[in-house]
């Protein structure tokens, strides 16, 4: 296989993982202990080092303010979208009008969020980039070669801003994102790879934070998406939150409404809720025990029925989305041959029962590891892109209608949802005032009639229109949704044939300049972080050497002559002085000097050990 | 309106000069070609300009073309070729989307044949508006009463009505095929098709309302 293999990455709300295409088929990349899933959790330590994965997750209870998880929920969102999430997330999510990393003037109406970890402000893109970097590093280690290209999956129902944010995160992580592929579609690729029969398949994908339903036709190696629906804010996190609210409510009733939950307790509640949810998939009940301090302990058993009644309203939503997708595909549940269950939440018996009720229980198909299917599919897509699998063709759709704001605040739809991508349309704009040289276009995504109810993608300003009487210019604006589901806009004035320039102000998300700035910053920051890490290691190592030398001096110090002793003392003093500094090279050089100066001591020590051993033997012999 | 006649398509590959069977790519050297400005959806997918288009042939042609043009197969090409694969794929997708749906296909074909556009000819069949007014009232009643079953029933009625109208349209297109030489008959038929399609648009709107209310 070539050195520049493209890996498939499932960047999940809860867990992330990678897979790679091999001649034998797609394979999940595992660490030394055989784990494929890496928790999408980042811990920021006081010494400025950062850890990602299980280690970060296990410290979440102790360090609630500096442990960041569920970043995917923040991607491409504004502060106003996240009121509910901010209530439960222990770390600080703040507004980011303007940008901490950019000197650009804050753009009008832009609604960004940042995570504030001890005053260090980071965008969701940068945080996701940290996770992607770790996945990348682990994959590189497992495969024994550098990774520079990736296919990254996103929920099918991700809008343009969320897709752009994901692609930007890849770029900041130093990955060339060859394709953004929809998670249910990826799952279908993995499912359909070895199956030759033609079928109409539904993918029900309920993950940690997002829900997708896609309906596809598989025939002769062609996977054609007919319709997709979903909710990018519905998942296992919501079920956890129901349990948290239940437990917290009962604690308040028992110990008074005024009891406060410090971040550590909130984080602990979250861990208990998640554990209880998982336990209830196999058992009829789960015990919960929360230490509230001051000798107070809250104990409670949650039954499966109880959990199901809490989960019902969320699962009702998923079933409703299924019906809508079926209507869009103009299919009845009976016409679906298979339902592929994807995502950790499809392990929940209640979810399986409800989906089975709609489609027929015998149609449900669950992979051995529903958490791994998406990454496997991403690897298949990587194989298609690399030309390894030319027999498969993937035809995906755009999940949301694209429109522009028209006079009076209505939405004029240009591209309908469930249109196969890539797709394009063009619209002619003109001017209203004589000599007008710029036109504003407000681009929207969504199904609602009023512009205010749709998702604002951004404002596009056409500039450089030649001055003409009002209504004379004909500016043809082309809206193209590419194979990543991302919008590209271009414009041309038809009378003059000039392409008009477009300045884009994304409503949520970063400008191109900001992304580039972050890429640069991540490189230098990575350098700084690495340096910090290296310094810590070196200081630890130096400390060990000093301690060893001290012990050896106490034991065999008498064996040194005066000159040797002076040399050793000055080397010790030098290392102690340089350890306080920040230059790793200087510390390293001093360590080398001390090692040299301590050589006679080491020899003397060895002699001493040898003598004792010999003595010991003699004693034994008697 | 004049009927748009089939345009001559480029016959030779710009790169290797070999004859091409599709205007979009060379079978021999795989070079992609830009979509010719004059080409219609039928030509693009290599099908005869007919309403009763062979759906299987349509799908096969669509897939075969996509296998050459889809951006997934051009990721390592030059930026230019990548952009071309995107616009060519978009054109194929648009053509397939139009021709695979009977209502869209009927409207598109009417335009190609020089039939009256909906903006100019808003006529509907006799008695149609009265029926629709009644349906609309029933829909509103069912909605305000929150009767899901009644909404579903009305939806089914509208669905049947739409199918009936489209059957009529198919019959008119078949007649049109017979009336090759008589210009007056053709104009009458095109006008009649427009009338039916206007009615279909109306039914479709109510149908989507009924479905929205249901969910």
Contacts between the chains, C-beta under 8 A, distances in Angstrom:
chain1	res1	chain2	res2	distance
A	178	B	75	5.7
A	179	B	72	7.4
A	179	B	75	7.4
A	220	B	63	7.4
A	222	B	63	5.4
A	222	B	66	8.0
A	320	B	215	6.7
A	323	B	215	6.3
A	324	B	215	5.8
A	327	B	211	6.0
A	327	B	215	7.3
A	381	B	72	7.8
A	384	B	72	5.4
A	384	B	73	7.9
A	385	B	72	5.8
A	385	B	75	4.8
A	387	B	73	7.5
A	387	B	76	7.9
A	390	B	67	7.9
A	390	B	73	7.2
A	393	B	63	6.6
A	393	B	66	5.9
A	393	B	67	5.6
A	393	B	70	6.4
A	393	B	72	7.5
A	394	B	70	7.9
A	394	B	72	6.4
A	395	B	66	6.7
A	395	B	70	7.7
A	395	B	93	7.9
A	419	B	93	7.3
A	419	B	97	6.5
A	420	B	93	4.4
A	420	B	96	7.4
A	420	B	97	6.6
A	421	B	93	7.4
A	422	B	71	6.4
A	422	B	86	4.8
A	422	B	87	7.8
A	422	B	89	5.0
A	422	B	90	4.5
A	422	B	93	6.8
A	423	B	90	5.1
A	423	B	93	5.4
A	423	B	94	6.5
A	424	B	87	6.7
A	424	B	90	4.3
A	424	B	94	7.7
A	480	B	86	6.7
A	480	B	87	7.3
A	480	B	90	6.5
A	482	B	71	7.0
A	482	B	86	5.8
A	483	B	70	7.5
A	483	B	71	4.3
A	483	B	72	6.6
A	483	B	86	7.1
A	483	B	89	7.8
